[in-house]
């Protein structure tokens, strides 16, 4: 996924998009922000909550698809969809074991 983040960052630079954060830089990993905090931090988009949602977002981001190359994105999507199908058939414990071996 690193190449996606790097490409997205390069697109932001190329298109002169500012990366900004307002207010104090506090840890936002708790995933529990009030509507007021969401507005204060200028958060407009939410992170995908599943692999399926992530893949849909990638497929629909034509600027990113063009930057990465449609062939690469197509192959990546095929691999990840197959991975998703395999993981769906596994128990939580099996998924954990496989993930620990890979990562």
VOLO-546709 format. One record per atom (N, C-alpha, C): x, y, z. Coordinates in steps of 0.02 Angstrom, whole numbers, padded with zeros to 5 digits, always signed. Layout:
BEGIN
XYZ...
***
This chain:
BEGIN
+00041-00059+00000+00000+00000+00000+00043+00063+00000+00106+00056+00015+00151+00114+00018+00154+00151-00048+00156+00114-00104+00160+00148-00168+00098+00190-00181+00041+00169-00155-00020+00209-00163-00014+00274-00125+00011+00271-00063+00019+00331-00023+00069+00379-00054+00124+00352-00078+00175+00395-00110+00147+00428-00172+00112+00390-00213+00083+00418-00274+00031+00471-00258-00011+00457-00208-00062+00506-00187-00028+00570-00163+00026+00563-00125+00063+00621-00101+00094+00661-00158+00122+00626-00207+00151+00660-00265+00097+00696-00306+00038+00666-00311-00017+00700-00346-00036+00763-00309-00037+00761-00244-00052+00820-00204-00002+00876-00216+00062+00858-00218+00115+00907-00231+00107+00935-00302+00098+00890-00350+00091+00910-00420+00032+00958-00430-00022+00947-00394-00083+00988-00401-00085+01045-00352-00029+01058-00317-00024+01114-00270-00075+01111-00214-00090+01051-00190-00138+01044-00135-00100+01048-00069-00125+01090-00025-00093+01099+00040-00113+01043+00087-00065+01019+00126-00079+00971+00179-00081+01011+00244-00139+01018+00273-00147+01061+00331-00179+01023+00388-00166+01047+00448-00199+01023+00507-00211+01083+00551-00270+01088+00580-00285+01145+00623-00282+01123+00696-00270+01170+00738-00270+01156+00809-00209+01115+00830-00209+01094+00893-00153+01055+00918-00149+00987+00884-00090+00963+00875-00080+00898+00844-00088+00844+00898-00149+00820+00906-00161+00769+00956-00174+00703+00922-00166+00650+00959-00176+00583+00931-00249+00574+00914-00261+00557+00850-00330+00548+00827-00347+00475+00817-00306+00431+00843-00315+00360+00831-00372+00328+00869-00404+00364+00913-00457+00335+00953-00521+00325+00913-00526+00355+00855-00584+00349+00810-00648+00375+00841-00641+00413+00894-00700+00440+00926-00692+00516+00930-00717+00549+00879-00715+00621+00878-00787+00647+00874-00799+00700+00909-00866+00730+00905-00873+00765+00837-00934+00782+00819-00945+00818+00756-00908+00885+00758-00905+00916+00816-00869+00979+00824-00795+00970+00809-00765+00917+00837-00694+00904+00825-00681+00888+00751-00726+00851+00720-00719+00835+00649-00717+00901+00610-00761+00947+00625-00762+01012+00591-00700+01052+00606-00678+01053+00670-00619+01091+00690-00556+01066+00654-00550+01001+00645-00492+00973+00611-00498+00974+00535-00555+00995+00510-00564+01000+00438-00568+00932+00404-00592+00882+00441-00596+00814+00413-00658+00810+00368-00646+00793+00305-00701+00790+00257-00714+00718+00235-00664+00678+00233-00671+00609+00211-00652+00562+00267-00686+00505+00270-00670+00454+00319-00628+00400+00287-00586+00370+00328-00546+00314+00304-00592+00255+00291-00576+00215+00240-00617+00155+00227-00615+00108+00287-00670+00074+00298-00675+00028+00355-00665-00044+00336-00654-00057+00272-00644-00126+00250-00599-00126+00188-00573-00185+00173-00533-00193+00113-00576-00179+00051-00638-00204+00053-00683-00193-00004-00694-00119-00017-00705-00081+00036-00716-00009+00029-00652+00025+00003-00595+00004+00027-00531+00031+00003-00521+00019-00071-00536-00042-00093-00527-00060-00163-00576-00020-00208-00636-00011-00183-00685+00029-00220-00660+00101-00227-00634+00129-00173-00607+00197-00175-00550+00203-00225-00505+00154-00226-00450+00154-00273-00476+00151-00345-00521+00105-00357-00549+00096-00424-00582+00160-00449-00615+00196-00405-00652+00257-00424-00609+00320-00427-00547+00316-00404-00503+00375-00405-00464+00375-00470-00494+00403-00522-00464+00400-00589-00397+00436-00593-00389+00489-00556-00324+00525-00555-00269+00479-00529-00284+00443-00476-00234+00397-00448-00223+00337-00493-00276+00311-00524-00270+00255-00571-00224+00274-00629-00234+00334-00657-00192+00357-00712-00120+00365-00689-00110+00394-00630-00042+00406-00604-00005+00340-00592-00039+00290-00566-00008+00226-00552-00002+00182-00615-00049+00192-00659-00052+00151-00720-00110+00102-00714-00157+00105-00761-00216+00062-00758-00199-00013-00754-00145-00034-00786-00127-00105-00785-00107-00126-00715-00066-00085-00683-00043-00101-00615-00102-00102-00567-00146-00052-00572-00204-00049-00528-00249-00109-00540-00260-00128-00603-00302-00185-00619-00275-00249-00588-00210-00260-00594-00179-00320-00565-00183-00318-00489-00170-00261-00460-00173-00253-00387-00244-00269-00363-00294-00242-00397-00364-00254-00377-00381-00328-00381-00357-00363-00433-00370-00435-00440-00341-00474-00382-00278-00458-00365-00244-00493-00310-00280-00480-00244-00297-00418-00231-00329-00401-00167-00400-00430-00162-00436-00433-00218-00503-00463-00217-00499-00538-00203-00449-00571-00232-00438-00642-00219-00420-00652-00145-00376-00608-00120-00357-00610-00049-00419-00602-00004-00462-00556-00022-00523-00544+00017-00567-00607+00017-00574-00639-00041-00615-00699-00046-00587-00756-00003-00522-00764-00003-00489-00816+00037-00498-00801+00112-00486-00738+00131-00491-00719+00202-00562-00726+00229-00612-00715+00186-00682-00721+00208-00698-00792+00231-00664-00841+00202-00677-00911+00218-00641-00934+00282-00596-00892+00307-00557-00910+00366-00590-00886+00430-00572-00920+00484-00594-00897+00550-00549-00837+00569-00570-00801+00620-00530-00744+00644-00460-00767+00664-00456-00824+00696-00391-00850+00719-00347-00868+00659-00375-00897+00607-00337-00913+00546-00312-00850+00511-00356-00799+00507-00335-00735+00476-00278-00704+00515-00283-00707+00581-00230-00679+00623-00164-00715+00611-00167-00781+00609-00105-00820+00598-00073-00805+00530-00114-00801+00478-00087-00785+00412-00058-00715+00411-00094-00668+00440-00069-00599+00442-00003-00593+00480+00002-00629+00535+00064-00627+00575+00122-00657+00535+00109-00708+00495+00162-00737+00453+00184-00688+00399+00136-00652+00370+00152-00607+00315+00185-00543+00340+00157-00515+00393+00180-00450+00416+00224-00456+00477
***
